[in-house]
Amino acid sequence: MESQTDALPLQGTLEPELRFDRLLLTGAAGGIGKAIRHRVAEFAEHVRVSDLPGVLSGDAAPHEEIAPCDLADRQAVDALAADCDAIVHLGGVSVERPFEEILEANIKGVFNLYEAARLNGVKRIVFASSNHVTGFYRQDERIDASARKRPDGYYGLSKSFGEDMAQLYFDRYGIETVSIRIGSVFPEAKDRRMMASWMSYDDFHDLLRRALFTPGVGHTIVFGMSANAHTWWDNRDASVLGFEPRDSSERFRDKVEATPAPAPTDPVAVYQGGVFTVTGPFDSV
Ligand SMILES: NC(=O)c1ccc[n+]([C@@H]2O[C@H](COP(=O)([O-])OP(=O)(O)OC[C@H]3O[C@@H](n4cnc5c(N)ncnc54)[C@H](O)[C@@H]3O)[C@@H](O)[C@H]2O)c1
């Protein structure tokens, strides 16, 4: 059976019915946010661009509304989501950090975001989850989205919580989410681990479009990776999205393999979560 997204154009202008009136983008000043901020204009008439106060740079484009906000501030997040049809939620702490930091930005933050979506009638969220939800699987294992979660730190735990929020708010309130367990979205694959986990900005952009507009996703979890020669993740559970990545980390292989290889017992070579599996604890905090 053909997926519902086969009819969607892969490139070029979207049909008018596939645009939202107002889209909220959190984490807009971050690495991925900066790379996609102007590209999300094709998804909505108006884009509300948000990050922590003082970190957004550059002038607002005519379609943009600049809305600084701390995700840990519940009232501010309620106001942030007003009149939005959909949310791309990239904001939060994106590395392993002491629990108190993760608690504010990622755990309270994602709770505030889903509550704001409920109160404001937002029906679709794309949640930037992470491969660190399952970081303690070994690199010689292949998993799909139904594999038991094995977070590799407080950061992975917070993304696991975010996925549970997404499931709860779909089951109770019908708010649909695509949780993208992002591998490594960077300009280049920089090490051996990233040869498996890398995702190009173009593939991320295509997945984002499908995550926003594919009907009937409920809560779908998809691993965010390009068509790399060797990967650890099976995306069959997310076939409703019809996502077929086009890029591959192969073009970085020579450069990556010219760097010294880690010992086979080094966690960066053993676990899918790499160095996150040994970052912390943060006893001195
Ligand atoms: N880049 C990747 O490969 C990757 C991999 C897995 C998951 N992710 C997830 O994707 C998202 C974007 O990743 P990124 O690489 O751009 O991360 P990033 O750290 O560059 O950007 C995150 C942004 O969130 C903002 N932020 C932090 N705390 C906040 C708060 N309390 N309130 C409002 N904003 C806050 C930061 O200021 C920052 O601009 C993150 O949620 C990250 O966890 C990214």
The ligand as a MOL file (V3000), in Angstrom:
LIG
                    3D

  0  0  0     0  0            999 V3000
M  V30 BEGIN CTAB
M  V30 COUNTS 44 48 0 0 0
M  V30 BEGIN ATOM
M  V30 1 N 22.1170 18.3500 16.8520 0
M  V30 2 C 21.8930 17.0550 17.0170 0
M  V30 3 O 22.5190 16.2330 16.3810 0
M  V30 4 C 20.8470 16.5670 17.9960 0
M  V30 5 C 20.8360 15.1950 18.3310 0
M  V30 6 C 19.8330 14.7340 19.1590 0
M  V30 7 C 18.8600 15.6000 19.6300 0
M  V30 8 N 18.9190 16.9280 19.3130 0 CHG=1
M  V30 9 C 17.8920 17.8290 19.8620 0
M  V30 10 O 17.4730 18.7460 18.8660 0
M  V30 11 C 17.2780 20.0320 19.4400 0
M  V30 12 C 18.1430 21.0570 18.7060 0
M  V30 13 O 19.4910 20.6340 18.7760 0
M  V30 14 P 20.6880 21.6570 18.5600 0
M  V30 15 O 21.8630 20.8520 18.1710 0
M  V30 16 O 20.2570 22.7680 17.7080 0 CHG=-1
M  V30 17 O 20.8910 22.1440 20.0640 0
M  V30 18 P 21.4470 23.5530 20.5950 0
M  V30 19 O 21.9290 23.3400 21.9750 0
M  V30 20 O 22.3660 24.1380 19.6060 0
M  V30 21 O 20.1080 24.4370 20.6170 0
M  V30 22 C 19.1450 24.3370 21.6410 0
M  V30 23 C 18.5690 25.7190 21.8690 0
M  V30 24 O 17.6430 25.6340 22.9700 0
M  V30 25 C 17.7900 26.8190 23.7290 0
M  V30 26 N 17.3800 26.6080 25.1190 0
M  V30 27 C 18.0670 25.9730 26.1150 0
M  V30 28 N 17.4140 26.0830 27.2780 0
M  V30 29 C 16.2770 26.7830 27.0180 0
M  V30 30 C 15.2180 27.2540 27.8260 0
M  V30 31 N 15.1600 26.9980 29.1530 0
M  V30 32 N 14.2440 27.9720 27.2420 0
M  V30 33 C 14.2850 28.2580 25.9090 0
M  V30 34 N 15.2620 27.8540 25.1020 0
M  V30 35 C 16.2630 27.1190 25.6520 0
M  V30 36 C 19.2700 27.1760 23.6560 0
M  V30 37 O 19.4740 28.5620 23.9150 0
M  V30 38 C 19.6350 26.7550 22.2460 0
M  V30 39 O 19.5980 27.8400 21.3380 0
M  V30 40 C 17.5970 19.9110 20.9220 0
M  V30 41 O 16.3970 19.7160 21.6260 0
M  V30 42 C 18.4630 18.6760 20.9920 0
M  V30 43 O 18.3630 18.0430 22.2380 0
M  V30 44 C 19.9040 17.4230 18.5080 0
M  V30 END ATOM
M  V30 BEGIN BOND
M  V30 1 1 1 2
M  V30 2 2 2 3
M  V30 3 1 2 4
M  V30 4 1 4 5
M  V30 5 2 4 44
M  V30 6 2 5 6
M  V30 7 1 6 7
M  V30 8 2 7 8
M  V30 9 1 8 9
M  V30 10 1 8 44
M  V30 11 1 9 10
M  V30 12 1 9 42
M  V30 13 1 10 11
M  V30 14 1 11 12
M  V30 15 1 11 40
M  V30 16 1 12 13
M  V30 17 1 13 14
M  V30 18 2 14 15
M  V30 19 1 14 16
M  V30 20 1 14 17
M  V30 21 1 17 18
M  V30 22 2 18 19
M  V30 23 1 18 20
M  V30 24 1 18 21
M  V30 25 1 21 22
M  V30 26 1 22 23
M  V30 27 1 23 24
M  V30 28 1 23 38
M  V30 29 1 24 25
M  V30 30 1 25 26
M  V30 31 1 25 36
M  V30 32 1 26 27
M  V30 33 1 26 35
M  V30 34 2 27 28
M  V30 35 1 28 29
M  V30 36 1 29 30
M  V30 37 2 29 35
M  V30 38 1 30 31
M  V30 39 2 30 32
M  V30 40 1 32 33
M  V30 41 2 33 34
M  V30 42 1 34 35
M  V30 43 1 36 37
M  V30 44 1 36 38
M  V30 45 1 38 39
M  V30 46 1 40 41
M  V30 47 1 40 42
M  V30 48 1 42 43
M  V30 END BOND
M  V30 END CTAB
M  END
